[in-house]
Amino acid sequence: MAFRWYNPLSWRMFGYTDPKTGDYVEVDMEVGGGRRTRAGVTITPKRGMSIPIVWACVKILSESASGLPLKLYDDDAGTRVLVKGDGVVNKRLLRLLRKPNPWMTLLNFLKAIVVNMALRGNAYAIIERNAEGDWIGLIPVPTDNVEVDTTEALIYWVTLNGERFAVSPENMLHFKLFSQDGITGLSPVEYQAETMGIAKAGQDWSARFMRKGGFTGGYVIYKQFLTKTQQEQVMAKFPDIREGDVDDIGKMAILQGDPTVLPAGLSQKDSQFIESQQFQEEALAGIWGVPLYLAQRASKTSIMGSNLEQQTSGFVTFGLKPYTDAIEDEINDKLFGDSTMFVEFVMEGLLRADSAARANYYKAALGGSGGSGWMSINDVRVKENLPRLEGAEYDRITRWETTDAPQA
């Protein structure tokens, strides 16, 4: 089936102009309308992104993963070789990996993939192929526009621009987080909606609190019952804070009859608002495995380690690597499954802060400091995503074997 390119800008951003305020109101087009939480807030991926810590975590994951170099290797005859543009096929593959479709480079393509995975647990991209079956492009598809059908056989039903069509598994890149059935990833927004709902409700309450100048309302108590006329006279002395604005707060009123003014509700201090917000930030950051210091919460420490190097290493291993592993696995299976080629992210850039520890490890592995060693130079280069060197001396295990025997 031949596919045509779709402009991602046409996927959403529908809205209307409010006739009362003249403001543009965006209509949420997400399927299902989100999940209503016990905090009274409906959580969707779009509303979830309005929570600062959620925005920070998703931003960090998407920008970290997309910024990593994605290298193409050939494992022919058991030897890893970095693919270079020295042939027509290789040149085409490298060009497609740099720019998978006419609108976006690999950087922006991977950002969209990781954002959808982090929020919805799944991300999709249609594989466009030529008449020979070779892939010639990758078309990202909104997660809400894809229906996974496993009634008889696995099939993807895609709806774009009002057209619904089927896509076979071999023509669909399906990136997913951990799953119950191995087919559809679990959505963090869906399963952690209550946690996000508490954070969003606190954010909304804080905004209303500030909008009203910190005024929580109250009661005017009289020792005797008032007539209806007297009640109307008392209410006329006070601005209606519920319908008014912050400018109404602070106006003076004269009341007679020995009234008592009693504040209503709890203050932010009494309700431990700041502590509650900090707790929610920790819980939400834990969902995506992002250390709080990366989200600019410098006052917080991490159980992953006492210094930034250890925390960064923990983030790469337990927070970022599940996303890069899922991307590598799907691309290698669907695009290079019938060849000896494969793609792999180079994580070295994010682990440079721990280069000293790795250097000491490799020094011992190569037989430094009088040891016998257990790795060759080429073994180290492979682990560092570097091409192997030609020469038998680079495949020997110990340092002593690479030197000439002492002369008598």
Secondary structure as the mmCIF struct_conf table of DSSP 4:
data_model
#
loop_
_struct_conf.conf_type_id
_struct_conf.id
_struct_conf.beg_label_comp_id
_struct_conf.beg_label_asym_id
_struct_conf.beg_label_seq_id
_struct_conf.end_label_comp_id
_struct_conf.end_label_asym_id
_struct_conf.end_label_seq_id
HELX_RH_3T_P HELX_RH_3T_P1 PRO A 8 SER A 10
BEND BEND1 TRP A 11 ARG A 12
STRN STRN1 GLY A 15 THR A 17
TURN_TY1_P TURN_TY1_P1 PRO A 19 THR A 21
STRN STRN2 TYR A 24 GLU A 26
HELX_RH_3T_P HELX_RH_3T_P2 VAL A 31 GLY A 33
STRN STRN3 ARG A 35 ARG A 36
TURN_TY1_P TURN_TY1_P2 ARG A 38 ALA A 39
BEND BEND2 GLY A 40 GLY A 40
STRN STRN4 THR A 42 ILE A 43
HELX_RH_AL_P HELX_RH_AL_P1 PRO A 45 GLY A 48
TURN_TY1_P TURN_TY1_P3 MET A 49 SER A 50
BEND BEND3 ILE A 51 ILE A 51
HELX_RH_AL_P HELX_RH_AL_P2 PRO A 52 SER A 66
TURN_TY1_P TURN_TY1_P4 GLY A 67 GLY A 67
BEND BEND4 LEU A 68 LEU A 68
STRN STRN5 LEU A 70 ASP A 74
HELX_RH_3T_P HELX_RH_3T_P3 ASP A 76 GLY A 78
STRN STRN6 VAL A 81 LEU A 82
BEND BEND5 GLY A 85 GLY A 85
BEND BEND6 GLY A 87 GLY A 87
HELX_RH_AL_P HELX_RH_AL_P3 VAL A 88 ARG A 98
BEND BEND7 PRO A 100 PRO A 100
STRN STRN7 ASN A 101 ASN A 101
TURN_TY1_P TURN_TY1_P5 PRO A 102 TRP A 103
STRN STRN8 MET A 104 MET A 104
HELX_RH_AL_P HELX_RH_AL_P4 LEU A 106 ARG A 120
BEND BEND8 GLY A 121 GLY A 121
STRN STRN9 ASN A 122 ARG A 129
TURN_TY1_P TURN_TY1_P6 ALA A 131 GLU A 132
BEND BEND9 GLY A 133 GLY A 133
STRN STRN10 TRP A 135 VAL A 141
HELX_RH_3T_P HELX_RH_3T_P4 THR A 143 ASN A 145
STRN STRN11 VAL A 146 ASP A 149
BEND BEND10 THR A 151 ALA A 153
STRN STRN12 ILE A 155 LEU A 160
TURN_TY1_P TURN_TY1_P7 ASN A 161 GLY A 162
STRN STRN13 GLU A 163 VAL A 167
HELX_RH_3T_P HELX_RH_3T_P5 PRO A 169 ASN A 171
STRN STRN14 MET A 172 LYS A 176
BEND BEND11 PHE A 178 PHE A 178
STRN STRN15 SER A 179 SER A 179
BEND BEND12 GLN A 180 THR A 184
STRN STRN16 GLY A 185 GLY A 185
HELX_LH_PP_P HELX_LH_PP_P1 LEU A 186 SER A 187
HELX_RH_AL_P HELX_RH_AL_P5 PRO A 188 TYR A 191
TURN_TY1_P TURN_TY1_P8 GLN A 192 GLN A 192
HELX_RH_AL_P HELX_RH_AL_P6 ALA A 193 ARG A 211
TURN_TY1_P TURN_TY1_P9 LYS A 212 GLY A 214
STRN STRN17 GLY A 218 ILE A 221
BEND BEND13 LYS A 223 GLN A 224
HELX_LH_PP_P HELX_LH_PP_P2 PHE A 225 THR A 227
HELX_RH_AL_P HELX_RH_AL_P7 LYS A 228 ALA A 236
TURN_TY1_P TURN_TY1_P10 LYS A 237 LYS A 237
BEND BEND14 PHE A 238 PHE A 238
TURN_TY1_P TURN_TY1_P11 ILE A 241 GLU A 243
BEND BEND15 GLY A 244 GLY A 244
HELX_RH_3T_P HELX_RH_3T_P6 VAL A 246 ASP A 248
TURN_TY1_P TURN_TY1_P12 ILE A 249 GLY A 250
BEND BEND16 GLY A 257 GLY A 257
STRN STRN18 THR A 260 PRO A 263
BEND BEND17 GLY A 265 GLY A 265
TURN_TY1_P TURN_TY1_P13 GLN A 268 GLN A 272
HELX_RH_AL_P HELX_RH_AL_P8 PHE A 273 TRP A 288
TURN_TY1_P TURN_TY1_P14 GLY A 289 GLY A 289
TURN_TY1_P TURN_TY1_P15 LEU A 292 GLN A 296
TURN_TY1_P TURN_TY1_P16 ALA A 298 SER A 299
STRN STRN19 SER A 302 SER A 302
TURN_TY1_P TURN_TY1_P17 ILE A 303 MET A 304
STRN STRN20 GLY A 305 GLY A 305
BEND BEND18 SER A 306 ASN A 307
HELX_RH_AL_P HELX_RH_AL_P9 LEU A 308 GLY A 314
HELX_RH_PI_P HELX_RH_PI_P1 PHE A 315 LEU A 320
HELX_RH_AL_P HELX_RH_AL_P10 LYS A 321 LYS A 334
TURN_TY1_P TURN_TY1_P18 LEU A 335 LEU A 335
BEND BEND19 PHE A 336 PHE A 336
TURN_TY1_P TURN_TY1_P19 GLY A 337 ASP A 338
BEND BEND20 SER A 339 THR A 340
STRN STRN21 MET A 341 PHE A 345
HELX_RH_3T_P HELX_RH_3T_P7 MET A 347 ASP A 354
HELX_RH_AL_P HELX_RH_AL_P11 SER A 355 ALA A 365
TURN_TY1_P TURN_TY1_P20 LEU A 366 GLY A 367
TURN_TY1_P TURN_TY1_P21 SER A 369 GLY A 370
BEND BEND21 TRP A 374 TRP A 374
HELX_RH_AL_P HELX_RH_AL_P12 ILE A 377 LYS A 383
TURN_TY1_P TURN_TY1_P22 GLU A 384 ASN A 385
HELX_LH_PP_P HELX_LH_PP_P3 PRO A 387 LEU A 389
BEND BEND22 GLU A 390 GLY A 391
HELX_RH_3T_P HELX_RH_3T_P8 ALA A 392 ASP A 395
BEND BEND23 ILE A 397 ARG A 399
HELX_RH_3T_P HELX_RH_3T_P9 TRP A 400 THR A 402
BEND BEND24 THR A 403 THR A 403
HELX_LH_PP_P HELX_LH_PP_P4 ASP A 404 GLN A 407
#
